[in-house]
Amino acid sequence: MSKIDLKFGHFRRYSRTDLADKIGTAGGDVQLCRYFDFFGVLPWPFLNKLMGATTFNLHFVHLHDKFVVPISRSVERVIPPPIGKNLILVARR
C-alpha cells in the first residue's frame, strides 16, 4: 500500500490465490482470475512507494496509455503474466 492507494480509497491488496479463495468461500464460482499490466509492476512501487507520489503525472499517464498499454495488451493476450500491477476476477453466484 502507498499514500496514493489510501488517497483513492484502496484499503487492501490481494494475490490471485487469496482473492479467488475468498470468492470461493463466499459461494462464488470463479470464471476468470488473472493478473494484467505486467509492465506496471516495477514503475508503480518505485514511483509511489519509494518516491512517495500522491498524484499522477498526466504526461506520463498519456505516454503509458499511448505506447505501453497497446504492447502490454498484445503480449498478455498470448502470454498471461504470472504477476501484474492489477488483478481481475470474474465470478458467478
MITI-366359 format. One record per atom (N, C-alpha, C, O): residue number from 1; residue in one letter; chain; atom name; x, y, z. Coordinates in steps of 0.2 Angstrom, whole numbers. Example, Ala and Ser with C-alpha at 12.3 -4.5 7.8 and 13.67 -1.06 7.14 Angstrom:
2
<1, "A", "A", "N", <66, -28, 39>>
<1, "A", "A", "CA", <62, -22, 39>>
<1, "A", "A", "C", <66, -16, 39>>
<1, "A", "A", "O", <71, -17, 42>>
<2, "S", "A", "N", <64, -11, 35>>
<2, "S", "A", "CA", <68, -5, 36>>
<2, "S", "A", "C", <64, 0, 39>>
<2, "S", "A", "O", <67, 6, 40>>
This chain:
93
<1, "M", "A", "N", <4, -6, 0>>
<1, "M", "A", "CA", <0, 0, 0>>
<1, "M", "A", "C", <4, 6, 0>>
<1, "M", "A", "O", <10, 6, 3>>
<2, "S", "A", "N", <2, 11, -3>>
<2, "S", "A", "CA", <6, 18, -4>>
<2, "S", "A", "C", <1, 23, -2>>
<2, "S", "A", "O", <-5, 22, -1>>
<3, "K", "A", "N", <4, 29, -1>>
<3, "K", "A", "CA", <0, 35, 0>>
<3, "K", "A", "C", <-6, 36, -5>>
<3, "K", "A", "O", <-11, 38, -4>>
<4, "I", "A", "N", <-4, 35, -11>>
<4, "I", "A", "CA", <-9, 36, -17>>
<4, "I", "A", "C", <-14, 31, -17>>
<4, "I", "A", "O", <-20, 33, -18>>
<5, "D", "A", "N", <-13, 25, -14>>
<5, "D", "A", "CA", <-18, 20, -14>>
<5, "D", "A", "C", <-23, 22, -8>>
<5, "D", "A", "O", <-29, 22, -10>>
<6, "L", "A", "N", <-21, 25, -3>>
<6, "L", "A", "CA", <-25, 27, 3>>
<6, "L", "A", "C", <-29, 33, 0>>
<6, "L", "A", "O", <-35, 34, 2>>
<7, "K", "A", "N", <-26, 38, -3>>
<7, "K", "A", "CA", <-29, 44, -6>>
<7, "K", "A", "C", <-35, 42, -10>>
<7, "K", "A", "O", <-40, 45, -10>>
<8, "F", "A", "N", <-35, 36, -14>>
<8, "F", "A", "CA", <-40, 34, -19>>
<8, "F", "A", "C", <-45, 29, -15>>
<8, "F", "A", "O", <-49, 26, -19>>
<9, "G", "A", "N", <-44, 28, -9>>
<9, "G", "A", "CA", <-49, 24, -5>>
<9, "G", "A", "C", <-47, 16, -5>>
<9, "G", "A", "O", <-51, 12, -3>>
<10, "H", "A", "N", <-41, 14, -8>>
<10, "H", "A", "CA", <-39, 7, -8>>
<10, "H", "A", "C", <-37, 6, 0>>
<10, "H", "A", "O", <-34, 10, 3>>
<11, "F", "A", "N", <-39, 0, 2>>
<11, "F", "A", "CA", <-38, -2, 9>>
<11, "F", "A", "C", <-35, -9, 9>>
<11, "F", "A", "O", <-33, -11, 15>>
<12, "R", "A", "N", <-34, -13, 4>>
<12, "R", "A", "CA", <-31, -19, 4>>
<12, "R", "A", "C", <-29, -21, -3>>
<12, "R", "A", "O", <-32, -19, -8>>
<13, "R", "A", "N", <-24, -26, -3>>
<13, "R", "A", "CA", <-22, -29, -10>>
<13, "R", "A", "C", <-22, -36, -9>>
<13, "R", "A", "O", <-21, -39, -4>>
<14, "Y", "A", "N", <-24, -40, -14>>
<14, "Y", "A", "CA", <-24, -47, -14>>
<14, "Y", "A", "C", <-20, -50, -19>>
<14, "Y", "A", "O", <-18, -47, -24>>
<15, "S", "A", "N", <-17, -56, -18>>
<15, "S", "A", "CA", <-14, -60, -23>>
<15, "S", "A", "C", <-20, -64, -26>>
<15, "S", "A", "O", <-25, -64, -24>>
<16, "R", "A", "N", <-18, -67, -32>>
<16, "R", "A", "CA", <-23, -70, -36>>
<16, "R", "A", "C", <-26, -76, -32>>
<16, "R", "A", "O", <-32, -77, -32>>
<17, "T", "A", "N", <-22, -80, -28>>
<17, "T", "A", "CA", <-24, -85, -24>>
<17, "T", "A", "C", <-29, -83, -19>>
<17, "T", "A", "O", <-34, -86, -18>>
<18, "D", "A", "N", <-27, -78, -15>>
<18, "D", "A", "CA", <-31, -75, -10>>
<18, "D", "A", "C", <-38, -73, -12>>
<18, "D", "A", "O", <-43, -74, -9>>
<19, "L", "A", "N", <-38, -69, -17>>
<19, "L", "A", "CA", <-44, -66, -20>>
<19, "L", "A", "C", <-49, -72, -22>>
<19, "L", "A", "O", <-55, -72, -21>>
<20, "A", "A", "N", <-46, -77, -26>>
<20, "A", "A", "CA", <-50, -82, -28>>
<20, "A", "A", "C", <-53, -87, -23>>
<20, "A", "A", "O", <-59, -89, -23>>
<21, "D", "A", "N", <-49, -88, -17>>
<21, "D", "A", "CA", <-51, -91, -12>>
<21, "D", "A", "C", <-57, -88, -8>>
<21, "D", "A", "O", <-61, -91, -6>>
<22, "K", "A", "N", <-56, -81, -7>>
<22, "K", "A", "CA", <-61, -78, -4>>
<22, "K", "A", "C", <-68, -78, -7>>
<22, "K", "A", "O", <-73, -79, -4>>
<23, "I", "A", "N", <-68, -77, -14>>
<23, "I", "A", "CA", <-74, -78, -18>>
<23, "I", "A", "C", <-77, -85, -18>>
<23, "I", "A", "O", <-83, -85, -17>>
<24, "G", "A", "N", <-73, -90, -18>>
<24, "G", "A", "CA", <-75, -97, -17>>
<24, "G", "A", "C", <-78, -98, -10>>
<24, "G", "A", "O", <-83, -101, -10>>
<25, "T", "A", "N", <-75, -95, -5>>
<25, "T", "A", "CA", <-78, -96, 2>>
<25, "T", "A", "C", <-84, -93, 2>>
<25, "T", "A", "O", <-89, -95, 6>>
<26, "A", "A", "N", <-85, -87, -1>>
<26, "A", "A", "CA", <-92, -84, -1>>
<26, "A", "A", "C", <-97, -87, -6>>
<26, "A", "A", "O", <-103, -84, -6>>
<27, "G", "A", "N", <-95, -92, -9>>
<27, "G", "A", "CA", <-100, -96, -13>>
<27, "G", "A", "C", <-100, -94, -20>>
<27, "G", "A", "O", <-104, -96, -24>>
<28, "G", "A", "N", <-95, -90, -22>>
<28, "G", "A", "CA", <-94, -88, -29>>
<28, "G", "A", "C", <-91, -94, -33>>
<28, "G", "A", "O", <-86, -97, -31>>
<29, "D", "A", "N", <-92, -94, -40>>
<29, "D", "A", "CA", <-89, -99, -44>>
<29, "D", "A", "C", <-84, -95, -49>>
<29, "D", "A", "O", <-87, -91, -53>>
<30, "V", "A", "N", <-78, -95, -48>>
<30, "V", "A", "CA", <-73, -91, -51>>
<30, "V", "A", "C", <-73, -93, -59>>
<30, "V", "A", "O", <-71, -99, -60>>
<31, "Q", "A", "N", <-74, -88, -63>>
<31, "Q", "A", "CA", <-74, -90, -70>>
<31, "Q", "A", "C", <-67, -88, -73>>
<31, "Q", "A", "O", <-64, -91, -78>>
<32, "L", "A", "N", <-64, -82, -70>>
<32, "L", "A", "CA", <-58, -80, -73>>
<32, "L", "A", "C", <-54, -76, -67>>
<32, "L", "A", "O", <-58, -72, -64>>
<33, "C", "A", "N", <-48, -77, -66>>
<33, "C", "A", "CA", <-44, -73, -61>>
<33, "C", "A", "C", <-37, -73, -64>>
<33, "C", "A", "O", <-34, -78, -64>>
<34, "R", "A", "N", <-35, -67, -66>>
<34, "R", "A", "CA", <-28, -66, -69>>
<34, "R", "A", "C", <-26, -59, -68>>
<34, "R", "A", "O", <-29, -54, -67>>
<35, "Y", "A", "N", <-19, -59, -68>>
<35, "Y", "A", "CA", <-16, -53, -67>>
<35, "Y", "A", "C", <-15, -49, -74>>
<35, "Y", "A", "O", <-16, -53, -79>>
<36, "F", "A", "N", <-15, -43, -74>>
<36, "F", "A", "CA", <-13, -39, -80>>
<36, "F", "A", "C", <-9, -33, -78>>
<36, "F", "A", "O", <-8, -31, -72>>
<37, "D", "A", "N", <-6, -30, -83>>
<37, "D", "A", "CA", <-2, -24, -83>>
<37, "D", "A", "C", <5, -26, -80>>
<37, "D", "A", "O", <7, -23, -75>>
<38, "F", "A", "N", <8, -31, -83>>
<38, "F", "A", "CA", <14, -34, -81>>
<38, "F", "A", "C", <20, -28, -81>>
<38, "F", "A", "O", <24, -28, -77>>
<39, "F", "A", "N", <19, -24, -86>>
<39, "F", "A", "CA", <24, -18, -87>>
<39, "F", "A", "C", <24, -13, -82>>
<39, "F", "A", "O", <28, -9, -81>>
<40, "G", "A", "N", <18, -13, -78>>
<40, "G", "A", "CA", <17, -8, -72>>
<40, "G", "A", "C", <20, -10, -66>>
<40, "G", "A", "O", <20, -7, -61>>
<41, "V", "A", "N", <22, -17, -65>>
<41, "V", "A", "CA", <24, -19, -59>>
<41, "V", "A", "C", <30, -16, -56>>
<41, "V", "A", "O", <30, -14, -50>>
<42, "L", "A", "N", <35, -14, -60>>
<42, "L", "A", "CA", <41, -10, -57>>
<42, "L", "A", "C", <40, -3, -56>>
<42, "L", "A", "O", <42, 0, -51>>
<43, "P", "A", "N", <37, 1, -61>>
<43, "P", "A", "CA", <36, 8, -60>>
<43, "P", "A", "C", <32, 10, -54>>
<43, "P", "A", "O", <33, 15, -51>>
<44, "W", "A", "N", <26, 6, -53>>
<44, "W", "A", "CA", <21, 8, -48>>
<44, "W", "A", "C", <25, 8, -41>>
<44, "W", "A", "O", <24, 14, -38>>
<45, "P", "A", "N", <28, 3, -39>>
<45, "P", "A", "CA", <31, 4, -32>>
<45, "P", "A", "C", <37, 9, -32>>
<45, "P", "A", "O", <38, 12, -27>>
<46, "F", "A", "N", <40, 9, -37>>
<46, "F", "A", "CA", <46, 14, -37>>
<46, "F", "A", "C", <43, 21, -36>>
<46, "F", "A", "O", <45, 25, -32>>
<47, "L", "A", "N", <38, 23, -41>>
<47, "L", "A", "CA", <35, 30, -40>>
<47, "L", "A", "C", <31, 31, -34>>
<47, "L", "A", "O", <32, 37, -31>>
<48, "N", "A", "N", <27, 26, -32>>
<48, "N", "A", "CA", <23, 28, -27>>
<48, "N", "A", "C", <25, 25, -20>>
<48, "N", "A", "O", <23, 29, -15>>
<49, "K", "A", "N", <29, 20, -19>>
<49, "K", "A", "CA", <31, 18, -13>>
<49, "K", "A", "C", <38, 22, -11>>
<49, "K", "A", "O", <38, 25, -6>>
<50, "L", "A", "N", <43, 21, -16>>
<50, "L", "A", "CA", <49, 24, -14>>
<50, "L", "A", "C", <50, 31, -15>>
<50, "L", "A", "O", <53, 35, -11>>
<51, "M", "A", "N", <46, 34, -20>>
<51, "M", "A", "CA", <46, 41, -21>>
<51, "M", "A", "C", <41, 45, -18>>
<51, "M", "A", "O", <41, 51, -17>>
<52, "G", "A", "N", <36, 41, -15>>
<52, "G", "A", "CA", <30, 44, -11>>
<52, "G", "A", "C", <25, 48, -15>>
<52, "G", "A", "O", <22, 53, -13>>
<53, "A", "A", "N", <25, 47, -22>>
<53, "A", "A", "CA", <20, 51, -26>>
<53, "A", "A", "C", <13, 50, -23>>
<53, "A", "A", "O", <11, 45, -21>>
<54, "T", "A", "N", <9, 56, -23>>
<54, "T", "A", "CA", <2, 56, -21>>
<54, "T", "A", "C", <-3, 58, -27>>
<54, "T", "A", "O", <-9, 59, -26>>
<55, "T", "A", "N", <0, 60, -33>>
<55, "T", "A", "CA", <-4, 62, -38>>
<55, "T", "A", "C", <-1, 58, -45>>
<55, "T", "A", "O", <5, 56, -44>>
<56, "F", "A", "N", <-5, 59, -50>>
<56, "F", "A", "CA", <-2, 56, -56>>
<56, "F", "A", "C", <1, 61, -61>>
<56, "F", "A", "O", <-2, 67, -61>>
<57, "N", "A", "N", <6, 60, -64>>
<57, "N", "A", "CA", <9, 64, -69>>
<57, "N", "A", "C", <5, 63, -75>>
<57, "N", "A", "O", <6, 58, -78>>
<58, "L", "A", "N", <1, 68, -77>>
<58, "L", "A", "CA", <-3, 66, -83>>
<58, "L", "A", "C", <1, 65, -90>>
<58, "L", "A", "O", <-1, 62, -94>>
<59, "H", "A", "N", <7, 68, -90>>
<59, "H", "A", "CA", <11, 67, -96>>
<59, "H", "A", "C", <13, 60, -96>>
<59, "H", "A", "O", <13, 57, -102>>
<60, "F", "A", "N", <15, 57, -91>>
<60, "F", "A", "CA", <17, 50, -90>>
<60, "F", "A", "C", <11, 45, -91>>
<60, "F", "A", "O", <12, 40, -95>>
<61, "V", "A", "N", <6, 47, -89>>
<61, "V", "A", "CA", <0, 43, -90>>
<61, "V", "A", "C", <-2, 43, -97>>
<61, "V", "A", "O", <-3, 37, -100>>
<62, "H", "A", "N", <-2, 48, -100>>
<62, "H", "A", "CA", <-3, 49, -108>>
<62, "H", "A", "C", <2, 44, -112>>
<62, "H", "A", "O", <0, 40, -116>>
<63, "L", "A", "N", <8, 45, -110>>
<63, "L", "A", "CA", <13, 41, -113>>
<63, "L", "A", "C", <12, 34, -112>>
<63, "L", "A", "O", <13, 29, -117>>
<64, "H", "A", "N", <11, 32, -106>>
<64, "H", "A", "CA", <10, 25, -104>>
<64, "H", "A", "C", <4, 22, -108>>
<64, "H", "A", "O", <4, 17, -111>>
<65, "D", "A", "N", <-2, 26, -108>>
<65, "D", "A", "CA", <-8, 24, -111>>
<65, "D", "A", "C", <-7, 23, -119>>
<65, "D", "A", "O", <-10, 19, -122>>
<66, "K", "A", "N", <-3, 28, -122>>
<66, "K", "A", "CA", <-2, 28, -129>>
<66, "K", "A", "C", <3, 22, -132>>
<66, "K", "A", "O", <2, 19, -137>>
<67, "F", "A", "N", <8, 21, -128>>
<67, "F", "A", "CA", <13, 17, -130>>
<67, "F", "A", "C", <14, 10, -126>>
<67, "F", "A", "O", <15, 5, -130>>
<68, "V", "A", "N", <13, 10, -120>>
<68, "V", "A", "CA", <14, 4, -116>>
<68, "V", "A", "C", <8, -1, -116>>
<68, "V", "A", "O", <9, -7, -117>>
<69, "V", "A", "N", <2, 2, -115>>
<69, "V", "A", "CA", <-4, -2, -114>>
<69, "V", "A", "C", <-5, -6, -121>>
<69, "V", "A", "O", <-7, -12, -120>>
<70, "P", "A", "N", <-5, -3, -127>>
<70, "P", "A", "CA", <-6, -7, -133>>
<70, "P", "A", "C", <-1, -13, -133>>
<70, "P", "A", "O", <-3, -19, -135>>
<71, "I", "A", "N", <5, -12, -132>>
<71, "I", "A", "CA", <10, -18, -132>>
<71, "I", "A", "C", <8, -23, -126>>
<71, "I", "A", "O", <9, -29, -128>>
<72, "S", "A", "N", <7, -20, -120>>
<72, "S", "A", "CA", <5, -25, -115>>
<72, "S", "A", "C", <-1, -29, -116>>
<72, "S", "A", "O", <-1, -35, -115>>
<73, "R", "A", "N", <-6, -26, -119>>
<73, "R", "A", "CA", <-12, -30, -121>>
<73, "R", "A", "C", <-10, -35, -126>>
<73, "R", "A", "O", <-13, -41, -125>>
<74, "S", "A", "N", <-6, -34, -131>>
<74, "S", "A", "CA", <-5, -38, -136>>
<74, "S", "A", "C", <-1, -44, -133>>
<74, "S", "A", "O", <-2, -50, -135>>
<75, "V", "A", "N", <4, -43, -129>>
<75, "V", "A", "CA", <8, -48, -126>>
<75, "V", "A", "C", <4, -52, -121>>
<75, "V", "A", "O", <4, -59, -121>>
<76, "E", "A", "N", <0, -49, -117>>
<76, "E", "A", "CA", <-4, -53, -112>>
<76, "E", "A", "C", <-10, -57, -115>>
<76, "E", "A", "O", <-12, -61, -111>>
<77, "R", "A", "N", <-12, -55, -121>>
<77, "R", "A", "CA", <-17, -60, -124>>
<77, "R", "A", "C", <-14, -66, -126>>
<77, "R", "A", "O", <-18, -71, -126>>
<78, "V", "A", "N", <-8, -66, -127>>
<78, "V", "A", "CA", <-4, -73, -129>>
<78, "V", "A", "C", <-1, -76, -123>>
<78, "V", "A", "O", <-2, -82, -123>>
<79, "I", "A", "N", <2, -72, -119>>
<79, "I", "A", "CA", <5, -75, -113>>
<79, "I", "A", "C", <3, -72, -107>>
<79, "I", "A", "O", <5, -66, -105>>
<80, "P", "A", "N", <-2, -75, -103>>
<80, "P", "A", "CA", <-5, -72, -97>>
<80, "P", "A", "C", <1, -71, -92>>
<80, "P", "A", "O", <5, -76, -91>>
<81, "P", "A", "N", <2, -65, -89>>
<81, "P", "A", "CA", <8, -64, -85>>
<81, "P", "A", "C", <7, -67, -78>>
<81, "P", "A", "O", <1, -68, -76>>
<82, "P", "A", "N", <12, -70, -75>>
<82, "P", "A", "CA", <12, -73, -69>>
<82, "P", "A", "C", <11, -68, -63>>
<82, "P", "A", "O", <9, -70, -58>>
<83, "I", "A", "N", <13, -62, -65>>
<83, "I", "A", "CA", <12, -56, -60>>
<83, "I", "A", "C", <10, -50, -64>>
<83, "I", "A", "O", <10, -50, -70>>
<84, "G", "A", "N", <7, -45, -60>>
<84, "G", "A", "CA", <5, -39, -64>>
<84, "G", "A", "C", <3, -34, -58>>
<84, "G", "A", "O", <2, -36, -52>>
<85, "K", "A", "N", <2, -28, -61>>
<85, "K", "A", "CA", <0, -22, -56>>
<85, "K", "A", "C", <-7, -23, -54>>
<85, "K", "A", "O", <-9, -21, -49>>
<86, "N", "A", "N", <-11, -26, -58>>
<86, "N", "A", "CA", <-18, -26, -57>>
<86, "N", "A", "C", <-21, -34, -58>>
<86, "N", "A", "O", <-17, -38, -61>>
<87, "L", "A", "N", <-26, -35, -55>>
<87, "L", "A", "CA", <-29, -41, -55>>
<87, "L", "A", "C", <-37, -41, -56>>
<87, "L", "A", "O", <-40, -36, -54>>
<88, "I", "A", "N", <-39, -45, -61>>
<88, "I", "A", "CA", <-46, -45, -62>>
<88, "I", "A", "C", <-49, -52, -61>>
<88, "I", "A", "O", <-46, -57, -62>>
<89, "L", "A", "N", <-55, -52, -58>>
<89, "L", "A", "CA", <-58, -58, -56>>
<89, "L", "A", "C", <-66, -58, -59>>
<89, "L", "A", "O", <-69, -53, -58>>
<90, "V", "A", "N", <-68, -63, -62>>
<90, "V", "A", "CA", <-75, -63, -64>>
<90, "V", "A", "C", <-78, -70, -61>>
<90, "V", "A", "O", <-75, -75, -62>>
<91, "A", "A", "N", <-83, -69, -58>>
<91, "A", "A", "CA", <-86, -75, -54>>
<91, "A", "A", "C", <-94, -75, -55>>
<91, "A", "A", "O", <-97, -69, -57>>
<92, "R", "A", "N", <-97, -80, -54>>
<92, "R", "A", "CA", <-104, -81, -54>>
<92, "R", "A", "C", <-106, -84, -47>>
<92, "R", "A", "O", <-103, -87, -44>>
<93, "R", "A", "N", <-113, -82, -46>>
<93, "R", "A", "CA", <-115, -85, -39>>
<93, "R", "A", "C", <-118, -92, -40>>
<93, "R", "A", "O", <-120, -95, -36>>
